[in-house]
């Protein structure tokens, strides 16, 4: 009987559909110019990766309930839907959650923040975390290069302005990566007529992602600055200890104890920083990848986003990598020094043990000689008393045969001495 085309005799893995759907779970928004967006990223100050993600979901639901919007499914890590006059995109990441509001049209005053007001103040105050970044994005139809240049000069700080043509000259993006007086980053997007709604959505999403992952990766730079003095202090202590090892170490045990203390502190610093260093490397890679996919071209001789990152952002990331390498090198150096000093201590202890064994051998030899001397004296003393006892027993018999006491003593004494010596020797051999 032929098998149904929609069935398979091979059982599916339990996670097959879930993993396949995950690749399509977070589609880019579809936007038509002119439009605007307000973006917010929230993170717990400490232990964000191990936070209770149920609190993030509860905070989202509190916002949805204000507008009667449907709730996300249990355990969801993303949600997209209508929220009043705007569309809301919510995403939960490993360390943070993001909220993005999309709206049609533009306010007369650029970046006035009215869209961000859709996040109620009391709801923001109840956030299960702190704001890592927030941004306002303004998307306009193409007004011409001169008009774009005028808008850039009016909206952004020229010294840090980055602008470029992206995605085969279908749009121009601009931003200065500075926080305005209301606490937001600002980005402008000018799109050509042929730029489709999906492409506009991708551009806006990329800008928000660049800003977010740039900020998150800078946490590693802040960590390095905080631990800089400790690294220098431990490095100096380690250098001094290693320097002391070049000559004769007066107290190797004390030096080894100090080295082990330095190694322990370095391991503790590494354990506290390993996650942040790893996350920083991952976020930096995402920032560079998001900029790369924009396929930037220079606009009006201004620096591109990639050039801005190369001049301002890359040095901070190199500092993080240098600190990570320095910490690893110091740990390895402390480990090698501890091993060398431990070997020296072991060699010295072996020499001490050898000297102690030789001393014990000498003592044992002296003890043996003393024992033999005592044994000789013991034979004499025992023989003396044994001869006297023998004379008492044998004297009557000797008188019967006419043998005098002096002759009897001369005969008995050697026999008794030999007997006592033989008996003592037997006893010593048994012991």
N, C-alpha and C positions, 0 to 999 in steps of 0.2 A: 504494500500500500504506500503510495507516494507521501513524502513528508510535507506538511504545510510549510509554505515559503516563509511564514512568519515565526516559525518555531525552530529550535535548535536542540539537538540532543546533549549539547555541552552546557553545563550549569554556569550561570553568570556569577562572578565574584559579588559579594554582598555590597561592595562599594563602587561597582562599575558605573552605574548610572549617576550616582552622586558625584563621582570624580569627573565624569564627562560633562555633567551639567555645570560643575564649578567653573569650567572654562568660559561658560556663557552667562554666568550668574550676574556679572557686573557690566552690563553694556554701557557704552558711552551715551550721554544725553543727546537728544536731537534738538537743536536750537536754530532759530531763524533770526537773522539780523533785521533790525536792531533788537538787542536784548541785554540782559544784565544778570549777574550772579553774585551771591554772597556766600562766602565760604568760612567754615569754622572747624578747627581741629582741637580736640580736648584730650588731655592725658593726665593720668594720676601722677603726682609729683614723685612718688617712690613705688617701687615694685609694680610698675604698670603691667608688665607681662603676666604677672600672677594675680591680677585683680579679679574681682568678682564681675564677670561680664554681664551678669543679670542686672546689675545696677545701671549699666549703659543702656540696656534694652528698656528698663523701667523709665529711664530719663527720656528716651525717645517716645515711649508710649504716652508719657505725660504731655509731650508736645502735640502728638497726634490727637489726643483726646480733646484738646482745646479747639480743634477744627473738625472733630467728628470723622477723622480719617481712619481707615482700617488699620488693624495692628499687624505687625510682621508675624510670620509663623514662629513657633517656639524654636529657640536655638539659631535663629537666622542671624547672619552676619552682614546683611545688606537689606535695604528697603528703598523702593522708588515709587512715588505716587504724588497725588495732588494734595496740596496743603494750602487751602484758601485760594488766593490768587496766584500762588507760586507752585512750582513743582519742587519736591524735596527728595534729595538723594542722601541716604544714610549708609555709612560703611563702618564696620568694626574691624580694626586691624589688631596686630599683636600687641602694640603698646598704646594705641590711641583710637579714637573714633572721630569721624568726620561728618559734618552736615553741610550740604550745598543746596542753596535755594536758587532756582532759575525763574526768571520772569521776563515777559515780553515788554518791549518798549524801553525808553530811556528817560531818566529824569532830566530836567532842564539844567540842573546844576550837577556837573560830573562828580561822581564819587561822594554824593551827599549822605550816603549811609541809610537811606530810607528802607532799602531792602533788608538790611541787617536788623532793622527794627522789628521784622517779623519774628525774630527770636525774643520772646518777652523777657524783661529784666529779671523778674522773679524766677523764671525758668532757668535763665543763665546762672543766677546766684545759687541755684540748687544743683548745679552740675557736679557729677561725681569725679571731679578733677579740675584742672586749670587749663586756661587757653594756651596752647602752644603757638598757634598762629591763626590769623583771620585775614581774609582778603576780599576785596571788591573787584569785580571784573566788569568792564564796560565793553560791549561789542557794538561797533558801528559799521554801517555800510561804507564802502570806499569813498572818501571825500576828495581824494587827490593827494599827491605827495606833499605839496606845499601846505595844505591844510593839516595834514598829519604832523608835519614838522612844527607848525604853530601850536597844535594841541600838546605835543610832547613838551615843548618849551614851557607851556603854561601849567601843565599838570605835574611834571616830574622834575626832580633835581638833576640838572644837566651833568654834574660831575659823576654821578653813578647811574645815569640812564643807560639802559641796554635796549636795543631795538633791532629787529631783523625781519626779513621776509621769510616766510615759512611755507612748507608743503608746496613746493614748485610755484612760489609767488602767488599763491591763492589768498594769502592773508599776510598782514604785518602785525607783529606783536611788540609791545613796549612795556617797560616797568623799571622802577629804580630800586626795588627791594628795600625801601625805607618805610618805616611805620609812620602813618600820618597822625594828626592830632587826635583822632578818634580811636587810634589803636589798630588800624587796618593797613595791610599791604594793598597796593593798587596796581592793576594791570589793565592795559587797553588792547583791544583787538580790532583791527580794521580789515574787513573782508571784501574780496572782489565779488562781483555778481555771480561768477561761476562757482563760487565756493558753496558746496552743499551743506545742508543742515547737520548731517552726521559729522562732516569734517569740522564744522564750527564747534560742535560738541566735543570732539576730540581735542581741539586746540585749548578750549577752556579747561577741560579736565587735565590736560598736560600741565598747564600753567599752575593749577592748584596743587598738583602732585609735586612739581618742581619745588614750589615754596614749602610744602609740608616736609618732604624728605630732606630738603636743605636744612630746615630748622631742626629736625630730629637728629640729623647727623652732627650738627653743631653741639649737641649735648656731649658728644665724645670730646670735643675741643674744650668745653667747660670742665669736664672731668680731668683732663690733662692739666689744665691751669690750676685746679684745686690741689692736685697731687704733686705739682712741680716741686714745691719746697721739700716735701717728704722724700721725693726721689733724690733730690740733691743731697739732703742730709744722709740718707742711707748710702748713697754712692760714696760720699766722703768717708763715712765710717768703714765701708767695705774696703776702700782704697788704703786706709790706714792699717787695717788688719792684715791685708795682703802684704803691705810694705813691711810689717813687723815679721812676717814669715820668711823674708829673704835672708835673715841672719839667724843666729841662735835665739830661739824662743825661750825666754826665762820661765814662763808659765804656760806651756802648751795647752794644758787642760782648760785654763781660764780663757785663752785665746779661742780655743775650739768652741767653748760655750758662747762666747760673743759672736762667733761666726754663725753658729746655729740660730742665735737670736735674730741676726740680720737676715738669714735665709727664711726664717719663719715670717718676718715682717714683709719680705718681698713676696712670699707666697700669698700672704693675706691681701696685699695690694693687688696682686694679679687676679686673685679670686673675686675681689670686689669689682674689678674693672673689666674682666674678660667678656662679660655679656655686653657691656656698653661699647667696648672696642669692636666686637663682632657685629653689633647692630649698626655702628657707625660705618663700617666697611660696606655693609649691605645697602644702607641708605644712600651712601655716596655713589654706589654703582647704579642705583635706580635714578638718581638725579642726572648722572651723565647719560644714561640710556634714554631718559625722557627728552633730554635736549637733543640728543642725536637723531631721534626719530622725527623731530620737527624739520630736519633738513634745512638749516638756516642759511640765509644769504644776507650779505651786508645791506643795510638800508641807510642811505644818506651819509655814509662814512662813519656811522656810529658803531660802537662796540656791540657785538652780538651777545646773546645770553651765554654762549660757550666761553667767549672771551672774558665776560664779567666773572664767571665762575673760575676761570683760570687765574685771574688776577686777585680776586678777593676770597674765593671759597677754597680753591685747591691748596693754598698755603696752610690753611687751618687743618685740612685733611692730612697733609703731609706731616704736620706737627703731631697729630694723633698717631700716625703710623710710626713716627720717630720715637715717640714716648713708649708705644707698645714694644718696639724693637729694643729700646733701651732697657725697659723693665725685664724683657726676656733675657737680654744679654747679662744684666746684673744678676738675675737668678742663676743663670748658668755659671757665671764667674764665682758666685758665692758657693755654689755646689762643688765646683772644681777645687776651690780653696779649702773647703771643709774636708773633701776627700783627701787632699794632699796632707793637710794637718792631721787628719785622723790616722793616715798612714805613718806620719812621723811619730805620733803618740804611740801607735802600736809597736813601732820599732823600738822606741825608748823603753816601753814596758817590757818588750821581749828581752832587751838587754838587762833590765832590772831583774826580770825573772831568772835569767841565766845566772846572774851574779848571786841571786838568792839561792838557786839550786846548788851552786858551787859551795856557798857558805854552809848550806845544809849538809852537803857531802862531807865537808871538813868536820862539822859537828858530829855527824854520825861516826866518822872514823875515830874521833877523840872519845866518843861514847863507847865505841867498841873496845878501844884500848883500855879505857877505865874499867869496862866490864870484865875484861880479861884479868886486869890487875886485882879487881875485887874477887874474881873467881879463884885466883891463886891464893889470896889471903884466906878466902873461905876454906880452901882445901887444907891449908896449914892449921886453921883454927879447929875445923872439924876433926882433922887427923889427931890433933893434940888430945882432944877429949876422947876420941875413939881409942887411942892407945892406952889411956888411963883406964878406960872401961875394960879393955882386953886384958890388961895386967891384973885387974881385980879378979877376972874370971879364970885366967890361966895360971896365976901365981901358985895356987895350991897344987895344981898338977905338976908344975915345974919343980917344986920342992920334992915331990915324990920321986922324981927321976934324977934328983941332985943337980937341977939347973938353977943357977943364981938369978936374982932379979935383974941384974945388969945385962946378963946374956939374954934373958927373955925379952927385955926391952929392945935390945939390938935386933933380935929376930922379928919381933912383932911390928916394930915401927915401919920398916919399908913395906911390909905387906899391907898394913892399914892405909898408909899414904897412897899406894897404888890403887887400893880398892876405892878410897874416897874420890881420887882423881877420875877413875873410870866412871863412877856413879854420877859425878857432876857433869862430865862430858855427855853421858847419855841423856841426862835431864835437859841440857842445853840444846842438843840435837832435836829432841822432841818438841821443844818450844819453838 
